[in-house]
Amino acid sequence: MNISFEAPDKMNGLMTITLEKEDYQGEVEKTLKDYRKRANIPGFRPGQVPMGMIKRQFGTSVKVDVVNKLLGEKLYGYVQDNKIQMLGEPLPSEQQETLNFESDEPLTFKFDIAVAPEFKAELNDKDTVDYYHIQVDDKLIDQQVEMYQSRSGQYEKAEQYDAEQRDMLKGDLRELDGDGNVKEDGITIADASLMPQFIKVEDQKKLFDGCKPGDIITWNPRKAYPDNDAEVSNLLKIEKGNVKDHEGDFTFQVLEISRYVKHEVNQELFDQVFGDGVVTDEKAFRQKIADMISQQLQSDSDYKFLLDVRAYMEQKVGKLEFPEAILKRVMLNNNKDKGADFVEKNFEASIKELGWHLIKEQLVAAQNIKVDDEDLKAVAKEVARAQFAQYGMSNIPDEYLENYAQDMLKKKENVNGLVDRAVDVKLTAALKNVVKLNEKDITLEDFQKLVQEK
């Protein structure tokens, strides 16, 4: 066996592997003997099929399988032993000659290999990167308090409809005929619910202004929702396709007005949000919310910091040269169902991500970042906590977070993403102690604008 590798431009590599018969023949013979033991051919007892027949029937296919397995082992072994930083998978070279597996002559295989560019990605205390501290002001706390109030609120009866309060009307809905009388066999709904503030047409919406229980409003649902047959069909409890048959007026007799009232800021709300007795007054409640927001916003600050590290390093390292022809073939090979147009359209963005991946690999190695099971579990719990927080559930027992995280980690499709996130978390924490931080205070509104600009 002979293996050689050359990459004159340090990007476009060519690996040549020549296999002699003795390199693979032993494994071929062993495999054929196993075939013979298991072969079930009419006229022969198991294990007694002539070897010549086994070779004629299976010899070439077995040889191909053995050779391909041997090739893979030797190719990847050579790459690892010689520390070749290969990008993507090796591809059969365009210089590859046709091979004859029926012959005992040496088999020569050639592979095109994309080699990563050589560069140094280093950071130290002479490198300065911005770090933004997002300020938790009263406005943010007020918004969070109001969200908790709204989620814990309830409907109460009101004496008069107020569009500003987003009131809900319940009443009796009846279809009218052309003369304004209740239509015989027309639609009648005794428990119709309506929120007039969502009516699209202004003159129809105003018909309900100031109404009280007992009032009868004549209106036209089809005109009220001119471009929303789904809304009309839901209101009239009919199929969407039948809406066109009910374009006349209806009466709506108001029987009840319900107004959603936010929960008071009191001990009951404190307990609902943070657990019984954790906070006992509004000041402590607001401070607890401020601490929670601050923790959430630090994740945003860290995320922005890593984005800025990326931009800084990409500029510091400079433009990286890649073997584009081979990488386009690799990308096409991985996206056969999408074709060459997809590759051309997405290649530049793919190369940019690849460059950052290589830079980050060096930063991770320099900081000796390693991710273990506990790191993955911690990240999964944070993901779970954030998901619960979206629904206003901030007082989740740790055992529930633990179970939720374990379920996430059981799904293979989640693991790679969690590994990447865990690496980012540890790398961010490490780099904040390596570079010089240009610390800046910023409002959430300005921070969001800053992130959107990137």
Backbone torsions as a table, in degrees:
resi	resn	phi	psi	omega
1	MET	NA	141.0	178.8
2	ASN	-135.6	130.2	178.1
3	ILE	-125.1	131.1	175.1
4	SER	-135.7	152.2	179.3
5	PHE	-139.3	134.0	178.0
6	GLU	-139.3	141.6	177.6
7	ALA	-149.5	77.3	-175.5
8	PRO	-54.8	-37.5	-179.0
9	ASP	-94.6	6.1	179.5
10	LYS	63.8	16.5	178.4
11	MET	-129.5	-50.1	-177.1
12	ASN	-96.2	101.1	-176.1
13	GLY	-95.3	147.4	175.8
14	LEU	-127.6	117.5	176.6
15	MET	-106.9	131.2	179.8
16	THR	-118.6	125.5	179.7
17	ILE	-124.2	121.3	177.7
18	THR	-112.2	123.8	-179.8
19	LEU	-107.4	130.1	172.9
20	GLU	-91.1	163.1	-177.9
21	LYS	-55.7	-40.9	-176.5
22	GLU	-67.7	-16.2	179.9
23	ASP	-70.5	-30.9	-173.6
24	TYR	-123.0	-14.7	-170.2
25	GLN	-63.1	-37.7	-179.7
26	GLY	-59.6	-45.0	179.8
27	GLU	-67.8	-36.0	177.9
28	VAL	-62.2	-47.9	-179.2
29	GLU	-61.3	-42.9	179.6
30	LYS	-61.1	-44.0	-179.3
31	THR	-65.2	-41.9	179.6
32	LEU	-64.0	-35.5	177.0
33	LYS	-64.8	-38.9	176.6
34	ASP	-64.6	-39.5	176.8
35	TYR	-59.6	-43.9	-177.3
36	ARG	-61.1	-39.9	-179.3
37	LYS	-64.2	-32.8	-174.8
38	ARG	-98.6	-10.1	-173.4
39	ALA	-63.0	135.7	177.9
40	ASN	-120.2	89.2	-176.0
41	ILE	-117.5	127.1	-178.8
42	PRO	-52.7	135.0	178.0
43	GLY	97.0	-8.6	-179.3
44	PHE	-129.3	140.9	175.1
45	ARG	-73.1	151.8	178.0
46	PRO	-53.3	130.7	178.7
47	GLY	84.3	-2.6	-177.4
48	GLN	-111.9	10.4	177.6
49	VAL	-68.3	131.7	179.6
50	PRO	-55.2	134.7	-179.6
51	MET	-58.9	-34.8	179.1
52	GLY	-59.2	-39.4	178.4
53	MET	-67.7	-42.0	178.6
54	ILE	-60.6	-42.7	-179.2
55	LYS	-65.2	-41.9	-179.5
56	ARG	-64.5	-36.9	-175.2
57	GLN	-82.9	-39.0	-172.8
58	PHE	-119.4	-7.3	-171.4
59	GLY	-55.1	-49.9	-175.9
60	THR	-67.3	-44.6	-178.0
61	SER	-64.9	-38.2	177.6
62	VAL	-65.2	-42.2	179.0
63	LYS	-60.0	-44.0	179.5
64	VAL	-60.6	-45.9	-179.1
65	ASP	-63.0	-45.2	-178.9
66	VAL	-64.1	-43.9	-179.0
67	VAL	-63.4	-44.0	-179.2
68	ASN	-63.4	-40.4	178.2
69	LYS	-65.3	-43.9	179.5
70	LEU	-63.1	-41.1	178.6
71	LEU	-58.4	-48.3	-179.0
72	GLY	-59.6	-44.9	-179.6
73	GLU	-61.8	-45.6	-176.1
74	LYS	-72.0	-39.3	-179.1
75	LEU	-63.3	-53.6	-176.6
76	TYR	-69.4	-31.7	175.3
77	GLY	-64.0	-41.9	179.0
78	TYR	-64.6	-42.8	179.5
79	VAL	-60.2	-44.1	-178.6
80	GLN	-69.3	-45.7	-177.5
81	ASP	-63.9	-34.1	-176.5
82	ASN	-99.4	8.6	175.1
83	LYS	52.6	45.0	175.0
84	ILE	-83.8	122.0	-179.3
85	GLN	-86.2	89.3	-175.9
86	MET	-83.9	136.8	177.9
87	LEU	-102.0	122.6	179.7
88	GLY	71.7	-156.9	-178.2
89	GLU	-100.2	152.1	173.7
90	PRO	-67.6	146.3	179.9
91	LEU	-118.6	143.8	173.5
92	PRO	-54.4	129.1	-175.0
93	SER	-69.7	150.1	174.4
94	GLU	-68.9	-12.1	176.6
95	GLN	-89.7	-1.0	-176.8
96	GLN	-64.7	130.9	177.0
97	GLU	-93.0	157.8	179.3
98	THR	-64.7	137.4	-177.5
99	LEU	-108.4	147.1	178.5
100	ASN	-113.0	101.8	-178.1
101	PHE	-78.1	-9.5	176.9
102	GLU	-77.0	-21.8	-176.2
103	SER	-89.3	159.7	174.8
104	ASP	-95.3	8.0	179.5
105	GLU	-68.7	157.1	177.6
106	PRO	-55.8	144.1	178.8
107	LEU	-106.9	121.5	-179.0
108	THR	-111.1	123.9	-179.1
109	PHE	-115.7	140.4	179.2
110	LYS	-126.3	134.6	-178.0
111	PHE	-128.0	135.5	172.4
112	ASP	-87.0	130.3	-177.6
113	ILE	-128.1	127.0	175.5
114	ALA	-81.8	124.8	-177.3
115	VAL	-106.4	134.3	-179.8
116	ALA	-65.8	145.6	178.5
117	PRO	-66.6	151.0	177.9
118	GLU	-90.3	127.8	179.2
119	PHE	-163.6	167.7	177.2
120	LYS	-117.6	127.3	176.5
121	ALA	-115.4	104.2	-174.8
122	GLU	-130.3	145.5	175.7
123	LEU	-133.3	144.8	175.2
124	ASN	-150.7	-170.6	-174.6
125	ASP	-73.9	-1.0	174.2
126	LYS	-89.9	-8.8	177.7
127	ASP	-93.1	131.9	-177.8
128	THR	-113.3	129.3	179.1
129	VAL	-131.7	138.0	178.8
130	ASP	-64.5	143.9	171.4
131	TYR	-136.6	124.1	-173.5
132	TYR	-102.1	125.9	173.4
133	HIS	-97.4	111.7	-178.5
134	ILE	-81.1	124.2	-175.4
135	GLN	-78.4	131.5	175.5
136	VAL	-92.3	100.2	-177.5
137	ASP	-101.1	175.9	-177.9
138	ASP	-60.8	-31.6	-179.5
139	LYS	-62.4	-44.4	179.4
140	LEU	-65.0	-41.9	-179.9
141	ILE	-65.7	-43.0	178.5
142	ASP	-58.5	-42.1	179.8
143	GLN	-62.8	-40.3	-179.7
144	GLN	-69.7	-40.8	177.7
145	VAL	-60.9	-45.6	-179.6
146	GLU	-62.6	-36.6	178.2
147	MET	-63.2	-44.4	178.1
148	TYR	-64.2	-39.8	178.0
149	GLN	-61.4	-43.6	-177.5
150	SER	-66.4	-41.8	-178.3
151	ARG	-69.8	-22.6	-179.4
152	SER	-104.5	7.8	-178.4
153	GLY	-77.5	-176.1	-179.7
154	GLN	-154.4	162.0	177.0
155	TYR	-83.5	137.8	175.0
156	GLU	-129.5	154.3	-178.6
157	LYS	-71.5	142.2	178.0
158	ALA	-124.5	157.3	-176.6
159	GLU	-91.0	-20.3	-177.7
160	GLN	-148.9	139.6	-178.0
161	TYR	-69.1	133.5	178.0
162	ASP	-131.1	111.2	-177.6
163	ALA	-61.4	-31.5	-178.9
164	GLU	-67.2	-24.5	-178.5
165	GLN	-91.7	1.4	179.5
166	ARG	56.4	48.2	-178.0
167	ASP	-70.0	155.1	175.6
168	MET	-111.7	135.7	178.3
169	LEU	-106.0	137.9	170.8
170	LYS	-120.6	137.9	-176.6
171	GLY	-171.9	-166.9	-175.5
172	ASP	-105.4	119.2	-176.0
173	LEU	-108.1	126.6	-178.5
174	ARG	-135.0	139.3	179.1
175	GLU	-83.7	139.0	-179.6
176	LEU	-105.7	155.6	174.2
177	ASP	-91.5	-174.6	-176.7
178	GLY	-64.1	-20.3	179.7
179	ASP	-94.1	2.7	178.2
180	GLY	86.9	10.6	177.3
181	ASN	-98.1	158.8	177.7
182	VAL	-60.0	126.4	-174.3
183	LYS	-74.1	128.0	177.9
184	GLU	-65.1	131.0	-176.4
185	ASP	62.3	18.0	176.1
186	GLY	-79.7	179.2	-179.1
187	ILE	-73.8	130.4	175.6
188	THR	-133.6	124.8	179.8
189	ILE	-128.6	118.0	-173.5
190	ALA	-84.0	-17.1	-175.9
191	ASP	-128.2	44.4	-178.3
192	ALA	-71.0	141.8	176.3
193	SER	-115.6	139.1	-174.4
194	LEU	-146.7	135.9	173.0
195	MET	-119.0	93.9	-172.9
196	PRO	-57.4	-25.4	-178.1
197	GLN	-62.8	-17.7	-180.0
198	PHE	-94.1	0.5	175.1
199	ILE	-67.4	133.7	-172.5
200	LYS	-79.6	-33.6	-174.3
201	VAL	-94.4	124.9	-169.9
202	GLU	-61.6	-43.6	-176.2
203	ASP	-68.3	-28.9	174.8
204	GLN	-73.3	-38.8	179.8
205	LYS	-63.7	-40.5	-175.7
206	LYS	-67.3	-20.4	179.7
207	LEU	-59.5	-23.3	-176.4
208	PHE	-96.3	-5.4	-176.4
209	ASP	-57.7	128.5	174.2
210	GLY	71.3	9.8	-177.3
211	CYS	-66.9	157.4	-178.7
212	LYS	-130.0	163.0	176.2
213	PRO	-55.0	133.0	-177.7
214	GLY	101.7	-24.3	179.6
215	ASP	-66.7	146.8	177.0
216	ILE	-116.8	121.0	-178.9
217	ILE	-109.9	129.0	173.9
218	THR	-96.6	124.7	-176.0
219	TRP	-150.3	177.8	-176.7
220	ASN	-130.0	103.5	-178.0
221	PRO	-56.9	-38.3	-178.4
222	ARG	-64.6	-39.3	177.4
223	LYS	-74.0	-31.2	-178.3
224	ALA	-68.0	-34.0	179.6
225	TYR	-125.7	70.7	-171.0
226	PRO	-63.9	-27.8	-176.3
227	ASP	-117.5	23.9	-175.5
228	ASN	-139.7	76.4	179.1
229	ASP	-62.9	-28.0	179.6
230	ALA	-64.6	-40.6	179.2
231	GLU	-64.4	-43.1	-179.1
232	VAL	-66.3	-45.0	-178.7
233	SER	-63.7	-35.4	178.4
234	ASN	-67.9	-41.3	179.6
235	LEU	-66.4	-45.3	-176.1
236	LEU	-85.9	-4.0	-179.8
237	LYS	56.3	49.1	178.0
238	ILE	-131.5	168.7	176.1
239	GLU	-68.3	146.9	-178.1
240	LYS	-57.7	-37.3	-178.6
241	GLY	-69.4	-14.0	-178.1
242	ASN	-96.3	-0.3	-177.7
243	VAL	-58.1	-38.1	-177.0
244	LYS	-62.1	-17.3	-179.8
245	ASP	-88.2	2.0	-177.3
246	HIS	-136.3	63.1	-175.8
247	GLU	-98.6	2.8	-179.2
248	GLY	-84.2	-171.4	-178.9
249	ASP	-79.4	159.3	174.8
250	PHE	-133.8	156.1	168.0
251	THR	-104.3	148.8	175.1
252	PHE	-129.9	109.1	176.7
253	GLN	-91.9	118.7	-177.1
254	VAL	-73.4	121.0	177.7
255	LEU	-104.6	-29.8	-177.1
256	GLU	-154.8	141.5	175.5
257	ILE	-117.8	123.3	-180.0
258	SER	-112.1	134.3	-179.5
259	ARG	-121.4	129.5	179.9
260	TYR	-80.3	120.4	-177.0
261	VAL	-110.9	125.0	179.1
262	LYS	-67.3	151.2	179.6
263	HIS	-66.6	142.9	174.8
264	GLU	-67.7	153.3	174.7
265	VAL	-82.9	93.8	-176.1
266	ASN	-145.4	-175.3	-174.8
267	GLN	-61.3	-34.9	179.5
268	GLU	-61.7	-41.3	178.0
269	LEU	-67.6	-42.0	178.8
270	PHE	-56.3	-45.5	-177.3
271	ASP	-67.8	-37.7	179.5
272	GLN	-63.5	-38.0	-174.5
273	VAL	-81.7	-47.5	-171.2
274	PHE	-115.8	0.7	-179.8
275	GLY	100.4	156.5	-174.8
276	ASP	-59.0	122.7	172.2
277	GLY	72.4	4.9	-179.4
278	VAL	-66.3	-42.3	172.0
279	VAL	-126.6	149.2	-173.4
280	THR	-126.3	0.7	176.3
281	ASP	-150.2	167.0	-174.0
282	GLU	-65.3	-35.9	-179.9
283	LYS	-62.2	-45.7	178.8
284	ALA	-66.9	-34.9	177.9
285	PHE	-61.7	-47.4	-179.4
286	ARG	-67.4	-36.8	178.7
287	GLN	-66.4	-39.7	178.6
288	LYS	-63.3	-40.4	177.4
289	ILE	-65.8	-42.2	179.4
290	ALA	-60.6	-42.5	179.2
291	ASP	-63.7	-41.0	-179.7
292	MET	-65.0	-44.8	179.0
293	ILE	-63.7	-41.8	-179.4
294	SER	-59.3	-41.7	178.9
295	GLN	-64.8	-41.9	179.0
296	GLN	-65.3	-40.7	-177.5
297	LEU	-71.5	-26.2	177.3
298	GLN	-64.3	-34.4	175.6
299	SER	-62.0	-39.4	178.0
300	ASP	-66.6	-40.6	178.6
301	SER	-63.5	-42.0	179.1
302	ASP	-64.7	-40.3	178.2
303	TYR	-60.2	-45.2	179.2
304	LYS	-66.0	-38.0	178.2
305	PHE	-59.5	-44.8	-179.3
306	LEU	-67.0	-34.7	174.5
307	LEU	-61.8	-41.4	-179.4
308	ASP	-70.9	-34.6	173.9
309	VAL	-61.3	-43.5	179.3
310	ARG	-59.0	-50.5	-178.9
311	ALA	-60.7	-41.3	-179.8
312	TYR	-64.0	-45.0	-177.7
313	MET	-69.8	-37.6	178.6
314	GLU	-61.7	-37.7	177.8
315	GLN	-72.9	-39.7	-178.2
316	LYS	-67.3	-42.5	-179.1
317	VAL	-72.5	-34.9	-178.4
318	GLY	87.4	-179.5	-177.1
319	LYS	-68.0	127.9	177.9
320	LEU	-96.4	137.6	180.0
321	GLU	-95.5	130.4	-179.1
322	PHE	-121.3	152.7	174.7
323	PRO	-75.5	82.7	-168.6
324	GLU	-61.9	-39.2	-176.8
325	ALA	-61.0	-46.4	-179.8
326	ILE	-67.3	-42.4	-177.7
327	LEU	-65.3	-33.3	175.8
328	LYS	-66.0	-37.6	176.9
329	ARG	-66.3	-40.7	177.2
330	VAL	-61.1	-46.0	-178.7
331	MET	-64.1	-39.9	178.7
332	LEU	-66.2	-39.6	179.5
333	ASN	-63.6	-32.2	179.5
334	ASN	-85.5	-9.7	-178.8
335	ASN	-134.0	49.7	-176.0
336	LYS	-59.1	-32.7	-178.0
337	ASP	-75.3	-13.0	-176.2
338	LYS	-103.2	-22.4	172.5
339	GLY	85.1	177.0	-174.4
340	ALA	-67.0	-33.6	-179.6
341	ASP	-61.7	-39.5	178.0
342	PHE	-61.9	-42.9	-179.7
343	VAL	-61.8	-48.0	-179.3
344	GLU	-61.5	-39.3	-176.6
345	LYS	-70.2	-34.4	-172.8
346	ASN	-107.7	0.2	-172.9
347	PHE	-64.9	-45.1	-176.5
348	GLU	-60.7	-44.8	178.9
349	ALA	-65.1	-37.6	179.0
350	SER	-63.6	-42.3	179.0
351	ILE	-64.9	-38.2	179.0
352	LYS	-62.8	-43.8	178.2
353	GLU	-65.8	-38.1	178.7
354	LEU	-62.9	-42.0	178.4
355	GLY	-59.2	-46.0	178.8
356	TRP	-65.2	-37.3	177.8
357	HIS	-58.6	-43.7	-179.6
358	LEU	-68.6	-39.3	177.1
359	ILE	-63.0	-46.7	-177.4
360	LYS	-64.2	-35.8	177.1
361	GLU	-55.8	-43.0	-179.4
362	GLN	-69.3	-39.1	178.7
363	LEU	-65.1	-41.2	178.9
364	VAL	-63.1	-43.9	179.4
365	ALA	-64.6	-41.3	-178.6
366	ALA	-63.7	-32.9	-179.7
367	GLN	-93.5	4.3	178.1
368	ASN	54.6	43.8	-179.4
369	ILE	-76.7	127.0	175.1
370	LYS	-135.1	142.3	-178.1
371	VAL	-111.9	126.5	177.8
372	ASP	-115.1	-177.4	-176.4
373	ASP	-61.0	-36.8	-179.9
374	GLU	-66.2	-36.7	176.7
375	ASP	-63.3	-43.2	-179.8
376	LEU	-64.4	-41.4	179.3
377	LYS	-64.4	-41.0	179.8
378	ALA	-62.3	-42.9	178.9
379	VAL	-66.4	-42.8	179.3
380	ALA	-61.0	-38.4	178.4
381	LYS	-66.9	-38.1	177.3
382	GLU	-65.8	-39.4	176.2
383	VAL	-61.6	-44.7	179.6
384	ALA	-62.8	-44.8	-179.6
385	ARG	-61.1	-40.1	179.3
386	ALA	-66.4	-38.5	179.7
387	GLN	-66.4	-41.7	176.9
388	PHE	-65.0	-37.9	-178.4
389	ALA	-62.9	-30.4	178.5
390	GLN	-60.6	-25.3	179.8
391	TYR	-102.9	16.7	176.9
392	GLY	76.5	15.9	-178.1
393	MET	-101.7	95.0	-174.6
394	SER	-104.7	-9.6	-175.5
395	ASN	-109.3	55.8	-177.3
396	ILE	-87.7	124.1	178.5
397	PRO	-57.9	145.2	-176.3
398	ASP	-60.5	-31.9	-178.8
399	GLU	-65.6	-33.3	177.6
400	TYR	-70.4	-41.9	177.0
401	LEU	-61.8	-39.6	179.8
402	GLU	-61.7	-46.3	-179.8
403	ASN	-65.8	-41.0	179.4
404	TYR	-63.3	-42.2	178.9
405	ALA	-64.3	-41.9	179.5
406	GLN	-61.7	-40.1	178.2
407	ASP	-63.8	-39.4	178.3
408	MET	-62.6	-41.7	-176.3
409	LEU	-72.7	-17.7	177.5
410	LYS	-75.0	-19.3	-177.9
411	LYS	-94.5	116.6	-175.1
412	LYS	-57.9	-33.7	-177.8
413	GLU	-66.5	-17.0	179.3
414	ASN	-88.9	-26.3	-166.8
415	VAL	-64.1	-46.5	-178.4
416	ASN	-58.7	-42.9	178.4
417	GLY	-63.5	-39.2	179.0
418	LEU	-68.9	-36.4	176.5
419	VAL	-62.2	-47.8	179.2
420	ASP	-58.4	-41.7	-178.4
421	ARG	-67.3	-40.8	179.2
422	ALA	-63.9	-40.0	176.8
423	VAL	-62.0	-44.9	-179.5
424	ASP	-61.9	-41.4	-179.8
425	VAL	-61.7	-47.0	-177.9
426	LYS	-71.5	-36.9	179.0
427	LEU	-67.0	-42.3	178.7
428	THR	-59.9	-47.6	-179.8
429	ALA	-60.5	-40.0	-178.9
430	ALA	-68.6	-46.1	-175.5
431	LEU	-68.4	-26.8	176.7
432	LYS	-64.1	-21.9	177.5
433	ASN	-98.3	-1.3	-179.0
434	VAL	-101.2	-51.3	-176.4
435	VAL	-85.7	167.9	173.1
436	LYS	-85.2	122.6	-178.4
437	LEU	-87.9	126.1	172.6
438	ASN	-92.5	87.0	-170.0
439	GLU	-78.9	134.6	-177.2
440	LYS	-136.1	137.0	172.3
441	ASP	-87.4	142.3	-175.9
442	ILE	-153.0	148.4	175.3
443	THR	-78.4	159.0	179.8
444	LEU	-61.6	-39.9	-179.3
445	GLU	-61.1	-47.0	179.2
446	ASP	-67.9	-34.4	178.5
447	PHE	-64.4	-44.0	179.9
448	GLN	-62.8	-38.0	176.5
449	LYS	-64.1	-39.3	-178.9
450	LEU	-63.3	-43.4	-179.3
451	VAL	-67.7	-39.0	-179.6
452	GLN	-66.6	-26.8	-179.6
453	GLU	-70.2	-22.4	-175.0
454	LYS	-75.6	NA	NA
